Amino acid sequence: FSSYGGSGGYHTPADSLSTIWPETLRSLAAILTVAVGELAGGNL
């Protein structure tokens, strides 16, 4: 896990949120991409 993600779009006051949310959103995006790809035929 990279602290603060490096994208610079998440400047929340809480350190826990600012570190956890960017990583969580990336993980969810990856999972959703795989899931949608498989539902669409898996040939992305």
C-alpha positions in Angstrom: 0.0 0.0 0.0 1.3 3.4 -0.9 0.6 6.2 1.6 -1.5 9.0 0.1 -1.6 7.2 -3.3 0.3 9.9 -5.0 -2.7 11.1 -7.0 -3.1 14.2 -4.8 -6.9 14.2 -5.0 -7.6 13.0 -1.5 -6.7 15.6 1.1 -9.1 14.7 3.9 -8.3 15.8 7.5 -8.3 12.3 8.9 -5.1 10.5 8.2 -6.8 7.1 8.2 -9.3 8.2 5.6 -6.8 9.9 3.4 -4.6 6.8 3.3 -7.4 4.1 3.2 -9.8 5.6 0.7 -7.5 6.0 -2.3 -6.3 2.4 -1.9 -9.8 1.1 -1.3 -11.2 2.9 -4.4 -8.4 1.5 -6.5 -9.1 -2.0 -5.2 -12.8 -1.6 -5.9 -12.2 -0.3 -9.4 -9.9 -3.2 -10.2 -12.5 -5.7 -8.8 -15.3 -4.0 -10.8 -13.2 -4.0 -14.0 -12.6 -7.7 -13.7 -16.2 -8.5 -12.8 -17.6 -6.4 -15.7 -15.1 -7.9 -18.0 -16.1 -11.4 -17.1 -19.8 -10.5 -17.4 -19.2 -9.0 -20.9 -17.3 -12.1 -22.1 -13.9 -11.6 -20.5 -12.3 -10.5 -23.7 -11.1 -7.0 -22.7 
